[in-house]
Amino acid sequence: MSEPRFTNQLINEKSPYLLQHAHNPVDWYPWSEEAFSAAKKEGKPIFLSIGYSTCHWCHVMERESFEDTEVATLLNRDFIAIKVDREERPDIDHIYMMVCQAMTGHGGWPLTIIMTPDKQPFFAATYIPKHSRYGLSGLVELLPRIIHLWKNERAAVLDSSQKVTNWLNQPEKNIADVISREVFEQAFDQYEQSFDNEFGGFGNPPKFPTPHNLYFLLRYHYHTGNTKALHMVEKTLQQMYQGGIYDHIGFGFSRYSTDREWLVPHFEKMLYDNALLAIAYLETYQVTGNPFYRRIAEEIFNYVLSNMTSLEGGFYSAEDADSEGVEGKFYVWTPEEVKMILPDDEAEKFCQVYNITASGNFEGKSIPNLINRAIDEQEYAKLAGARQQLFNQRQKRMAPYKDDKILLAWNGLMIAALAIGYRVLKKPEYSKAFRAAIKFVRDKMCRQNGRLMARYRDNEAAYLAYSADYSFLIWGLLESYQATYETEFLNLAIKFSDEQIKYFWDNENGGMYFYGSDAESLLTRPKEFYDSALPSDNSVALANLFQLAAITGDDKWEDYAHKLKDTMSGRAALSPLSHAYFLSSVLAREGGGREVIITGAENNPLTDEMLGFVQNSFLPDTVSIYYSDNNSKLKHLIPRLQEMITQPENTTAYVCQNFTCEIPITTLSDLKLALEQSSE
C-alpha cells in the first residue's frame, strides 16, 4: 500500500472526521486562531466545511472534490480552508446552520460556508458537486466566481456579510404566552393529521424516528386516556422495527428511512437514536405490557453494549453507512449467501420471512425486513439460531467505520436509557453499564475544577461542555437515582445543575445559552429551543429542573423551571410540533406533579413490592424517593424528610401533590389506588 501523497494540519487532531481529511490535497486547517490569522494576513476569504465522520454525503463530497487536485488547487490558492467536526463543535455548526437555512431555505451536511476572516458568512450551501449538474453549481465553477466578487466587489460582499451578522445578533424576542390546554390539543391534532396510518411515523419521506414525538403522545394518552395517541405510538414503533431501518441481524436502528415504509435507511447508526428509541420502547412496554416492546429495547441495549461500548465504560458515537466505499454493503444479502450458511429448508424459510429475494430491494440485494411478514414472538424465537448464524458470518465482512470518540451529551442519553432499562427490567448488566459510564465521565471528562468536557478520544478530553452535555447528563443522573435510590447520583445531578445555571443561564431573558460564558466567543451566542433530531437542551433542562424541585423541595429549582417555561411557552404555542419534549416536560408537572416517598427497611417484602410497583409503572408525572436508615444522608438533600419520617424501619408510602401529602400508606393496594388516577 502506497503512502499518502499529502498531509495537512488535520493530522494532529483527534476527531475521526478531521483525520479522515488529513491526507486530502486541500490544505485544511482545524478551527483555530492560526487559520483566522492566516486569512487576515493573506487577505483571503475562508472556506468552512462542516460534517461528521459517518455522514454519507460528506464522504461523497470528499471523494469528488477534496481528494481532487483541481479543486484543491483552487481552494489552496484563493481561500483558507477550515474543517469542523459538527459533533465536536456543535456551537459552530449551530450558528452556521442557522445561516444556511436562512440564506437557502434548507440545511444539512456537509455544510459549506464561505466567510470573511472575521467569521462573517456571505455564502452558504450543503453538498456541492465538483462540476455543475442537476441544477447545482459545481465547485470548479463556483469558487472562481466567488473570488472574482471578493476581489472586485469587496464592499458589497462585506455589506452582505454584515447584514447576516446583524440578523444573527438581533435582540431576542420573548413571545409572551402561557401553555394552555388548547396547545396540547393542537399538538395532538397536528400529529393526527400528519400520521401515516399505513406505515406509522409522521409526514413524508425521509422519515426520522424522532422518539420525543412518541414520548409526548404517550404522556398525552396518560393524561387524557385518548387511545388514538397510543395507537400512533404503537403503530410507529412496530412499523419501524419491521422495516429495514432496524438491523434484524445485529440489532440497533439506523438514523432515518429514505422511504415511507421504513425499508431503505441511510445505514449509519447513531448512539443518540438508539438511546432515545430504547426509552420509547421501554415506556410503551410499561404502558401496554406487551413483551414485544421489551424485546426490542433489550436488543438495542445488546447492540450498544456489545458493539458501541469502550473498555473504559464510555459509549462510542456512531457507525458509518459505508463499507468498502459502498453504502449498506455490510447489511444486505442475497438468497445464495443465506443458502451458503443455512440448510436449504431453513434458508428458504428465513428468506421468505425476511424478504430476501433474487431481485432484491436495494441495488440488487436485499435489506432484511418484516414489512409484509410480521411474526409473533414464538416464531421469532424459533429463528434465533438462524439469525445468529447469519450474524456470525456477517462479522467476517469488512465492517463499517466506527467513530470511537465519546461525546458527553450522547453518553448522557445512553445513561438515561440504561437506567430506565434497569429500573423497568432489573437486568444487572444495565446497572453495571450506566455506573461504568458515569464513572468514566467523572474520571475522564471533568477538569480538576469540575468543569465538564464535551469530547473524549485517544486519552484526551477536549472542548468545554455545552448546555446539551449538561442537560442530557443530568437527565441520566436523575434516572440513575430513581433506578437505584443511591444518593451519589442525586448529589451529582444537583452539582451539575448548579454548574449549568452558572455557565449557561441568561439572567435577563431566561433560558440556557448554547455554549458557556467561559468558552470561546463566536459570531453570536445562541440558544436552542426547538426539539429537532434531539430534544433541545432547554426542553430537557426544564424536565430536570422540575424533577429536582419535586425531589429536593428546593424552591430555587422551581423558580428556574418556571422562568424557563415562561421563556419557551410562546414559541411552543406558535409551533407545538417543534417543541414535543418541552410539552412533555410541562405535561409532567401539570397539576403540580406528584412525589412518592417510600420508607422502610431494605429487603423487606412490602418495601420491595412498593418500590417495584412504582418503578415498573408508567408514571410520567411522578418522581420517587426511597429512604432507609442506610441512606440517612438523604435527609441533608431533602430536609422535609426529617419531619415526615419518624420510624424509617416501618414500610410506609407518602403520595404528595401540590405541596400537600396524603395520609401515610401502609399497604400495596392502597398505594396502587392512590396512584391509579392520572394527574389532571
C-alpha positions in Angstrom: 0.0 0.0 0.0 1.5 3.3 -1.1 2.0 6.2 1.4 -0.4 9.2 1.2 0.9 11.9 -1.1 -0.4 14.7 1.0 -0.6 15.6 4.7 -2.3 18.7 6.1 -2.7 20.2 9.5 -5.6 18.0 10.4 -3.1 15.2 11.1 -2.6 16.4 14.6 -6.3 16.4 15.5 -8.2 13.7 17.5 -11.5 13.9 15.7 -12.1 10.9 13.4 -13.8 13.2 10.9 -10.9 15.6 10.7 -8.4 12.7 10.5 -10.4 11.3 7.5 -9.4 14.5 5.7 -5.8 14.7 7.0 -4.4 13.4 3.7 -6.5 15.5 1.3 -4.5 17.7 -1.1 -6.6 20.6 0.4 -4.5 22.5 2.9 -7.1 22.1 5.7 -6.8 23.9 9.0 -8.7 23.0 12.1 -10.9 25.8 13.5 -8.1 27.8 15.2 -6.7 31.3 15.7 -3.9 30.3 13.3 -6.4 29.8 10.5 -8.1 33.2 11.0 -4.7 35.0 11.4 -3.6 33.5 8.1 -6.8 34.6 6.4 -6.4 38.2 7.7 -2.7 38.3 6.8 -3.2 36.9 3.2 -6.5 38.8 2.7 -8.4 35.6 1.8 -11.9 34.5 2.5 -12.5 31.3 4.5 -13.9 28.1 3.0 -15.6 26.4 6.0 -16.7 22.8 5.6 -18.6 21.2 8.4 -19.6 17.5 8.6 -19.2 14.3 10.7 -17.4 11.0 10.3 -20.4 8.8 9.4 -22.1 11.3 7.0 -22.6 9.6 3.6 -22.7 12.8 1.5 -19.6 14.1 3.4 -17.8 11.1 2.0 -19.2 11.7 -1.5 -18.0 15.4 -1.4 -14.6 14.3 -0.2 -14.1 11.7 -2.9 -15.4 14.0 -5.6 -13.7 17.3 -4.6 -11.5 17.3 -1.6 -9.4 14.4 -2.8 -9.2 16.1 -6.2 -6.1 18.2 -7.0 -8.0 20.5 -9.4 -10.4 21.6 -6.6 -7.6 21.6 -4.1 -5.6 24.0 -6.3 -8.4 26.5 -6.3 -9.0 26.2 -2.6 -5.3 26.4 -1.6 -4.7 29.4 -3.9 -7.6 31.6 -3.1 -9.0 30.5 0.3 -8.1 29.5 3.8 -9.9 26.1 4.2 -11.2 25.0 7.6 -12.7 21.7 8.6 -15.0 21.3 11.6 -16.5 18.2 13.1 -20.0 19.2 14.0 -20.2 16.6 16.7 -17.2 18.1 18.5 -18.2 21.7 17.8 -22.0 21.8 17.7 -21.7 25.5 18.7 -20.0 26.4 15.4 -22.3 24.1 13.5 -25.5 25.5 15.1 -24.6 29.1 14.2 -23.7 28.5 10.6 -26.5 26.1 10.0 -28.9 28.9 11.1 -27.2 31.0 8.4 -27.5 28.3 5.8 -31.2 27.7 6.5 -31.9 31.5 6.4 -30.0 32.0 3.1 -31.0 28.9 1.2 -34.2 27.7 2.9 -32.7 24.3 3.9 -29.8 22.7 5.7 -27.8 19.5 6.1 -24.4 18.1 5.9 -21.8 18.6 4.6 -22.4 22.2 5.4 -20.4 24.7 3.2 -19.9 28.3 4.4 -17.7 31.0 2.8 -17.0 33.9 5.1 -14.7 36.8 5.8 -11.6 36.4 8.0 -13.8 37.9 10.8 -16.1 34.8 10.6 -18.9 36.7 8.9 -20.6 34.5 6.3 -21.7 35.6 2.9 -22.3 32.3 1.1 -23.9 29.1 2.3 -24.7 25.7 0.8 -24.8 22.0 1.7 -23.4 19.4 -0.6 -21.7 20.9 -3.7 -20.6 18.6 -6.6 -17.2 19.1 -8.3 -18.9 20.1 -11.6 -22.3 21.7 -12.1 -25.1 19.2 -12.6 -28.8 18.7 -11.7 -29.2 22.4 -11.2 -26.3 22.5 -8.6 -23.4 24.8 -9.2 -20.1 22.9 -9.1 -17.1 23.9 -7.0 -14.8 24.4 -10.0 -17.3 26.9 -11.5 -18.4 28.4 -8.2 -15.1 29.1 -6.4 -13.7 31.4 -9.2 -16.9 33.4 -9.3 -16.8 33.9 -5.5 -13.1 35.0 -5.7 -14.0 37.4 -8.5 -16.6 39.0 -6.2 -14.2 39.0 -3.3 -11.5 40.9 -5.3 -13.7 43.2 -7.4 -16.8 43.8 -5.3 -15.4 43.5 -1.8 -17.6 46.3 -0.4 -20.8 44.6 -1.5 -19.6 41.2 -0.1 -18.7 42.8 3.2 -22.0 44.6 3.4 -23.8 41.4 2.7 -21.9 39.5 5.5 -22.5 42.3 7.9 -26.3 42.1 7.3 -26.1 38.4 8.0 -24.2 39.0 11.2 -26.6 41.7 12.3 -29.5 39.3 11.7 -27.8 36.7 13.9 -27.4 39.2 16.7 -30.8 40.9 16.6 -32.3 41.3 20.1 -34.1 38.2 21.4 -37.8 38.5 21.3 -39.6 36.8 24.2 -43.1 35.8 22.9 -45.4 36.2 25.9 -47.9 33.4 26.2 -49.0 30.6 28.5 -49.3 26.9 27.8 -53.0 26.3 27.9 -54.8 23.0 27.4 -55.5 24.0 23.8 -51.8 23.9 23.0 -51.6 20.2 23.9 -54.8 19.5 21.9 -53.4 21.4 19.0 -50.2 19.3 19.1 -52.2 16.1 19.2 -54.4 17.3 16.3 -51.3 18.1 14.2 -49.8 14.7 14.9 -53.0 13.0 13.9 -53.2 15.0 10.7 -49.6 14.1 9.7 -49.7 10.5 10.9 -49.1 7.8 8.3 -51.9 5.3 9.1 -50.4 2.5 6.9 -46.7 2.6 7.9 -46.6 4.8 11.1 -44.5 7.8 11.6 -45.3 11.4 10.6 -45.0 13.4 7.4 -43.4 12.5 4.1 -40.1 10.7 3.4 -37.4 10.9 4.5 -38.8 9.7 7.8 -36.9 10.1 11.0 -37.7 8.2 14.3 -37.8 11.4 16.4 -38.7 9.4 19.6 -39.6 12.5 21.6 -42.7 12.8 19.4 -43.7 9.4 20.8 -42.9 10.5 24.4 -45.4 13.3 24.0 -48.1 11.1 22.7 -47.6 8.6 25.5 -48.0 11.3 28.0 -51.0 12.8 26.2 -52.6 9.3 26.4 -51.7 9.0 30.1 -53.4 12.3 30.9 -56.4 12.1 28.6 -57.0 8.4 28.0 -57.0 9.1 24.3 -56.5 5.7 22.6 -55.6 7.2 19.2 -52.4 8.7 20.7 -51.3 5.3 22.0 -52.2 3.7 18.6 -49.9 6.2 16.8 -47.1 5.3 19.1 -47.6 1.5 18.8 -48.0 1.6 15.0 -44.9 3.7 14.6 -42.7 1.5 16.8 -44.0 -1.7 15.2 -43.5 -0.5 11.6 -40.1 1.0 12.3 -39.0 -2.3 13.8 -40.4 -4.3 10.8 -38.6 -2.1 8.3 -35.0 -2.1 7.1 -34.2 0.9 9.3 -33.9 -1.8 12.0 -30.9 -4.2 11.8 -32.6 -7.5 12.1 -29.4 -9.4 12.2 -27.2 -7.3 14.5 -29.8 -5.1 16.1 -30.0 -1.3 16.5 -31.6 1.4 14.4 -30.2 3.4 11.5 -30.6 7.1 11.5 -33.6 7.5 9.1 -35.5 5.9 6.3 -35.4 7.3 2.7 -38.9 5.9 2.0 -42.4 5.8 3.5 -42.2 2.1 4.5 -39.1 2.4 6.7 -37.4 0.0 4.3 -34.3 1.7 2.9 -32.3 3.6 5.5 -29.2 5.7 5.3 -27.4 2.9 7.1 -25.4 4.9 9.7 -26.2 4.1 13.3 -26.1 6.9 15.8 -25.8 6.4 19.6 -28.4 9.1 20.3 -31.1 7.5 18.2 -30.7 4.1 19.8 -30.7 5.6 23.3 -33.9 7.6 22.7 -35.6 4.7 20.9 -34.8 2.3 23.7 -36.6 4.7 26.1 -39.6 4.8 23.7 -39.9 1.0 23.6 -39.4 0.7 27.3 -42.2 3.3 28.1 -44.5 1.6 25.6 -43.8 -1.7 27.3 -44.7 -0.1 30.6 -48.0 1.2 29.2 -49.1 -1.9 27.3 -47.3 -4.8 29.0 -46.6 -6.2 25.5 -43.3 -8.2 25.7 -42.6 -7.2 22.1 -41.6 -3.7 23.1 -39.4 -5.1 25.9 -37.6 -7.3 23.5 -36.7 -4.5 21.1 -35.4 -2.4 24.0 -33.3 -5.3 25.1 -31.9 -5.8 21.6 -31.0 -2.2 21.3 -29.0 -2.5 24.6 -27.5 -5.7 23.3 -26.2 -3.8 20.2 -24.9 -0.9 22.3 -23.2 -2.9 25.0 -21.6 -5.4 22.6 -20.6 -3.0 19.8 -20.6 0.6 21.0 -19.0 0.5 24.5 -15.4 1.2 25.2 -13.3 -0.9 27.6 -13.3 2.1 29.9 -17.1 2.4 30.0 -17.9 5.2 27.7 -20.1 4.8 24.6 -18.9 5.4 21.1 -20.7 7.9 18.8 -21.7 6.2 15.6 -21.1 3.6 12.8 -20.8 4.6 9.2 -23.3 3.7 6.4 -20.5 2.7 4.0 -18.1 -0.2 4.0 -15.6 -0.8 1.2 -16.8 2.5 -0.2 -20.4 1.2 -0.8 -23.4 2.3 1.2 -25.1 -0.5 3.0 -22.9 -3.3 1.7 -22.3 -4.7 5.2 -26.1 -5.2 5.8 -27.5 -6.6 2.6 -28.0 -10.2 1.5 -28.8 -12.5 -1.5 -30.6 -15.8 -1.2 -27.4 -17.5 -2.3 -25.5 -16.1 0.6 -28.1 -17.3 3.0 -28.1 -20.8 1.5 -24.4 -21.0 2.0 -24.9 -20.6 5.7 -28.2 -22.4 6.5 -29.6 -25.7 5.5 -31.9 -25.5 2.4 -35.2 -25.6 4.3 -34.0 -23.1 6.9 -32.6 -20.8 4.3 -35.8 -20.9 2.3 -37.9 -20.1 5.4 -35.5 -17.3 6.5 -35.5 -15.7 3.1 -39.3 -15.9 3.0 -39.8 -14.4 6.4 -37.2 -11.6 6.0 -38.0 -10.8 2.3 -34.6 -11.8 0.9 -35.2 -12.3 -2.8 -33.3 -12.8 -6.0 -34.5 -9.4 -7.4 -33.6 -7.6 -4.1 -35.0 -4.4 -2.6 -31.8 -2.3 -2.6 -29.4 -2.2 -5.5 -29.8 -5.8 -6.5 -29.6 -7.2 -2.9 -32.0 -7.4 0.0 -32.3 -5.5 3.2 -33.8 -8.0 5.7 -37.2 -6.7 6.8 -40.6 -7.8 8.1 -42.8 -5.2 6.4 -45.1 -7.7 4.8 -44.5 -10.6 7.1 -44.9 -9.6 10.7 -44.2 -12.6 13.0 -45.2 -13.3 16.6 -42.8 -13.7 19.4 -42.9 -17.5 19.3 -42.0 -17.6 15.6 -39.3 -15.0 16.2 -37.7 -17.2 18.9 -37.6 -20.2 16.5 -35.5 -18.2 14.1 -32.9 -17.1 16.7 -30.4 -19.8 15.7 -30.6 -18.8 12.0 -30.2 -15.1 12.8 -27.1 -15.9 15.0 -25.5 -17.9 12.2 -26.0 -15.0 9.7 -24.7 -12.6 12.3 -21.6 -14.8 12.8 -21.0 -14.8 9.0 -21.6 -11.1 8.7 -18.9 -10.4 11.3 -16.4 -11.7 8.8 -17.3 -8.9 6.3 -15.4 -5.6 6.4 -17.4 -3.6 9.0 -18.4 0.0 8.5 -16.1 2.6 10.1 -16.8 3.2 13.8 -16.5 6.7 15.1 -15.0 5.9 18.5 -15.0 9.4 20.0 -17.0 9.6 23.2 -19.5 12.6 23.4 -20.7 13.6 26.8 -24.2 14.6 25.6 -24.9 11.3 23.8 -23.4 9.3 26.7 -25.9 11.2 29.0 -28.7 9.9 26.8 -27.5 6.3 26.9 -27.0 6.5 30.7 -30.6 7.7 31.0 -31.8 4.8 28.7 -29.9 2.2 30.6 -31.0 3.5 33.9 -34.7 3.3 32.8 -33.9 -0.1 31.4 -32.6 -1.3 34.8 -35.5 0.3 36.7 -38.1 -1.4 34.5 -36.4 -4.7 33.6 -34.0 -5.2 36.6 -31.2 -6.6 34.4 -27.9 -6.2 36.4 -25.8 -5.7 33.2 -27.7 -2.4 32.6 -26.8 -1.2 36.1 -23.2 -2.1 35.5 -23.1 -0.3 32.2 -24.6 3.1 33.3 -22.5 3.1 36.5 -19.3 2.5 34.4 -20.3 5.3 32.1 -20.9 7.7 35.0 -17.5 6.8 36.4 -15.9 7.3 33.0 -17.4 10.8 32.8 -16.1 11.7 36.3 -12.7 10.2 35.7 -12.0 11.2 32.1 -14.3 14.1 31.2 -14.0 16.5 34.1 -11.3 19.1 34.6 -9.8 19.5 38.1 -12.2 22.3 38.8 -15.1 20.1 38.0 -15.9 21.7 34.6 -17.3 19.1 32.2 -15.7 18.5 28.8 -17.6 17.6 25.7 -15.5 15.0 23.9 -13.0 12.3 24.8 -10.8 10.4 22.4 -7.4 8.8 22.5 -6.8 9.8 26.1 -7.8 13.4 25.6 -10.8 15.3 26.9 -11.4 18.5 24.9 -13.9 21.3 24.3 -15.8 22.8 27.3 -19.1 21.0 27.6 -22.1 22.7 26.0 -25.5 23.1 27.6 -26.8 20.0 26.0 -24.0 18.0 27.6 -25.2 19.2 31.0 -28.9 18.7 30.3 -28.5 15.1 29.0 -26.1 14.0 31.7 -28.3 15.4 34.4 -31.2 13.6 32.9 -29.1 10.4 33.0 -28.2 11.0 36.7 -31.8 11.7 37.7 -32.8 8.4 36.0 -29.9 6.6 37.7 -31.1 8.0 41.1 -34.6 6.8 40.6 -33.4 3.4 39.4 -31.1 2.8 42.4 -32.0 5.5 45.0 -28.3 6.0 45.6 -27.7 9.4 47.0 -24.5 9.8 45.0 -26.4 10.2 41.7 -28.7 12.8 43.2 -25.7 14.7 44.5 -24.1 14.7 41.1 -27.3 15.9 39.4 -27.5 18.8 41.9 -23.8 19.7 41.4 -24.0 19.7 37.6 -27.3 21.6 37.6 -25.7 24.3 39.7 -22.9 24.4 37.1 -25.3 24.6 34.2 -27.0 27.6 35.8 -23.6 29.2 36.4 -22.2 28.9 32.9 -25.3 28.9 30.7 -28.3 30.7 32.3 -29.4 34.0 30.8 -30.3 36.2 33.8 -32.0 38.8 31.6 -34.2 36.8 29.3 -34.2 33.3 30.8 -33.1 30.1 29.1 -29.8 28.4 28.6 -27.3 29.7 26.1 -25.8 27.1 23.7 -22.2 27.4 25.0 -20.8 28.6 28.3 -19.8 32.0 29.5 -16.2 30.7 29.9 -16.0 29.3 26.3 -14.7 30.8 23.0 -16.7 33.8 21.9 -18.3 33.2 18.5 -20.2 35.3 16.0 -23.2 35.1 18.2 -24.3 33.4 21.4 -27.4 31.5 20.5 -30.0 29.4 22.4 -31.6 26.3 21.2 -35.3 25.9 22.0 -36.6 23.7 19.2 -36.8 19.9 19.6 -35.4 18.6 16.3 -33.5 15.3 15.8 -32.7 15.6 19.5 -34.7 17.3 22.3 -33.2 20.7 22.9 -31.0 21.3 25.9 -33.6 23.8 27.3 -36.5 21.3 27.0 -34.6 18.7 28.8 -33.3 21.2 31.4 -37.0 22.1 32.1 -37.8 18.5 32.9 -34.6 18.2 35.0 -35.4 21.4 37.0 -39.0 20.3 37.7 -37.7 16.9 38.9 -35.1 18.4 41.1 -37.7 20.8 42.6 -40.0 17.8 43.3 -37.3 15.6 44.7 -35.4 18.1 46.9 -38.2 20.6 47.7 -35.7 23.4 47.0 -37.6 26.4 45.7 -34.7 27.7 43.6 -35.2 24.8 41.1 -38.9 25.6 40.9 -38.1 29.2 40.2 -35.7 28.5 37.4 -38.1 26.0 36.0 -41.0 28.5 35.8 -38.7 31.2 34.3 -37.6 28.7 31.6 -41.2 27.6 31.0 -42.2 31.2 30.6 -39.3 31.8 28.2 -40.4 28.9 25.9 -44.1 28.9 26.2 -44.8 31.5 23.5 -42.6 29.7 21.0 -44.3 26.3 21.8 -47.8 27.8 21.4 -46.8 29.1 17.9 -45.2 25.7 16.8 -46.3 22.8 19.1 -44.7 20.1 17.0 -41.3 21.8 17.2 -41.5 21.6 21.0 -42.6 18.0 21.7 -40.2 17.4 24.6 -40.9 20.8 26.1 -44.7 19.9 26.0 -43.9 16.6 27.6 -41.9 18.4 30.3 -44.8 20.7 31.0 -47.4 17.9 31.0 -45.4 16.1 33.6 -45.8 19.0 36.1 -49.4 20.0 35.1 -51.4 19.9 38.3 -48.3 20.1 40.4 -46.9 16.8 39.6 -46.5 14.0 42.2 -43.9 12.7 44.6 -43.9 9.2 46.0 -41.8 8.8 49.1 -41.3 5.3 50.4 -39.6 4.4 53.6 -38.8 1.0 55.0 -36.0 -1.4 55.8 -34.1 -2.8 52.9 -35.0 -6.3 51.7 -38.4 -6.0 53.4 -41.0 -7.7 51.2 -43.5 -4.9 51.4 -40.8 -2.3 50.8 -39.7 -4.2 47.7 -43.2 -4.6 46.5 -43.9 -0.9 46.8 -40.7 0.1 45.1 -41.2 -2.4 42.4 -44.7 -1.2 41.6 -43.6 2.4 41.4 -40.5 1.6 39.3 -42.4 -0.7 36.9 -45.3 1.6 36.3 -45.6 4.3 33.7 -46.0 7.4 35.9 -44.5 10.3 33.9 -45.9 12.9 36.3 -44.3 11.2 39.4 -40.9 11.3 41.0 -40.0 8.7 43.5 -37.8 8.8 46.6 -36.7 5.9 48.9 -35.4 6.4 52.4 -34.0 3.9 54.8 -31.5 4.0 57.7 -28.8 3.0 55.3 -29.1 6.3 53.3 -29.6 8.7 56.1 -27.5 11.3 54.2 -30.6 11.8 52.0 -32.2 14.0 54.8 -29.5 16.6 54.2 -30.5 16.8 50.5 -34.2 16.6 51.2 -34.8 18.4 54.5 -38.6 17.7 54.6 -37.8 14.0 55.2 -36.7 14.9 58.7 -40.2 15.9 59.7 -42.1 13.3 57.6 -40.2 10.1 58.5 -40.1 9.3 62.2 -40.0 5.5 62.0 -38.0 4.6 58.9 -38.0 0.9 59.7 -41.7 0.7 59.1 -42.6 0.4 55.4 -44.7 3.5 54.6 -45.5 5.4 51.4 -46.4 9.1 51.2 -48.0 10.4 48.0 -47.6 14.2 47.7 -49.0 16.7 45.2 -49.3 20.4 45.1 -47.1 20.7 48.3 -49.5 18.5 50.2 -49.0 14.9 51.3 -51.9 12.4 51.7 -52.1 10.3 54.8 -49.4 7.7 55.2 -50.0 4.5 53.2 -49.0 1.1 54.6 -50.4 -1.4 52.1 -49.5 -2.0 48.4 -53.2 -2.0 47.4 -53.7 1.5 48.9 -50.6 2.7 47.1 -51.9 1.4 43.8 -55.2 3.0 44.4 -53.6 6.4 45.2 -51.6 6.3 42.0 -54.2 4.9 39.7 -55.7 8.3 38.9 -53.7 10.3 36.4 -52.9 14.0 37.2 -55.3 16.3 35.5 
